[in-house]
Amino acid sequence: MILGFAIFGALISLIALLSLLTAAQRGDSKIGSSLILLLALCGTVLAIWNLPYWSHPSHQTTEAAKKVSLTSSSQTFSTSSSTTKATTQKTNEQNVKQQLIKSLTKLGSVSFDTQSKTYTLTVTNQSLKKTIAALNQDPSQGSQMA
């Protein structure tokens, strides 16, 4: 939002400057254009000064304080975090299995072995089975089938 004020102020400043130059060429009064230019420049400078890049100089100390508080809280609740990680891991495994089943349904069935963390595709597509058997007998046919 502050960036929008800075951009808007810059546009108003540009318009006021052009109005001031036009008034100077025509010999008209320059007081109104000068006043608007001065106000627009002040507003633009104020908006640029309040941008987040300059307005938070103690950002690094705040981040360090957050890290310290997170470290102490994670040490306090370490037992709950391990169960959360296990639950998350199990959920991720199920999500991957569902995606594989959805993607490979035309080729065969997908199973997951929790002990070895291995997904297995059992090919049930007859044409794919014939293709694999032909490649096993003569691997040089692979370039022809591609």
N, C-alpha and C positions, 0 to 999 in steps of 0.2 A: 504494500500500500504506500509506503514511504517512497519507494522507487517511482510509483505513478505520480506522486506529488512533485518529485524532482523532474521528471520528464515534462509534466504539465507546466511547471514553472519555467523550464528552459524554453518551451514553445511560446509562452506568454512573453518572456524576455526578448525572444527573437522578433515577435510581432511588435512589441513596444519599441525596440531599437529601429526597426524599419519605419514605424510611424514617426519616430523622432527625426530620422533622416529625411523623410518626406516633408515634415513640417519645416525643417531647416532649409530645404530647397525652395519651398513655396514662400518662406518668410512668415509663416504662421506662428502662433504661440507654441512654445516648446515645453511649457510648465506641466501640462497634463501628461504628455508622453514621457517626460523625464520622471515624473512621480510614479507612473505605472511601471516604468523600467526599473526604478530603484526598488519598489516593493516586490516586483517579480524576481529580481536578482537576490534580494534578501531571503525571500521564501525558498528559492531554489537552493541557495547555499545552506539554509537551515535544514531543508529536506535531505540534501546530500550528507550533511553532517550527522543526521540521525539514522542513516542507513545502518543495518546490523553490523557491517564490517567495521565501522568506527565506533559504534555506540557500546560495544561490549569488550573493553580491553582486558577484563579479568576472566576471559573465557577459559584460559588454560588452567587457572587455579580452581575454577568450578569443576572442570573435567576431572582434575586430580582428586577433588573431594568426593565426586561421584564414584570414582573407582575404588577409593578407600571404603566408602559405605557399602558398595556392592560386594567387595571382598569380605567384609566382616559379616554381612547378612548371608552370603553364600556359605560361609563356614558354619553359621548357626543352623542352617537348614540343609545341610549336605545330604542327610538321609532322604528327605523328600525329593531332592533333585535327582538322585539316582533312580528312584521309582518313576519319576517323570520322564527321564531319559529312556528308560526301558519301555514305557508306554508309547512314547514318541517313536522309538525305533520300530515297535511292533505295528504301529499305525502306518508308518512309512512303508514297511514291507508289504502290508496289505494293499496300500494304494498302488504300489508298483505292480503287484500281482494283478490287481483289477485292470490296470492299464494294459498290461501284457495280454491278458485274456481278451480284452476288448480289441486290441490291435491284431492279434494273431489267431482270431477265432476261425478264419478260413483255412489256416494251415494245420491246426491241431489243438491239443489241450495243454494248458500250462499248469505246472505244480511247483510248490516251493518247499524245500527242505530246510527247516529251521536250524538243524544242527550244523550243516555245512554252509548255510546261507546261500543256497544255489537254486536258481530258477531252472526248470526243465521243461522243454517243449517236446511233447510227444506228437509226432507227425501223423495225422490221420488223412490228409489229402492224398488221394491215390496218384494223381499225376505228379505231385511233388515227390512221392515215394519212388516212382519210376525214374524220375530225373536224378534223384540221389543215388539210386542203385546203378544207373548208367554211368554216373560220374565216378563211383567207386570202382567200377570195372575198367573204365578208360578215362582217366583224368584229363587227357588231352582234348576231350570234347567240351571242356569248360569254356573255351574261347568261342566255340560255335554256338553254345546255348545262351551266351550273354548278349 
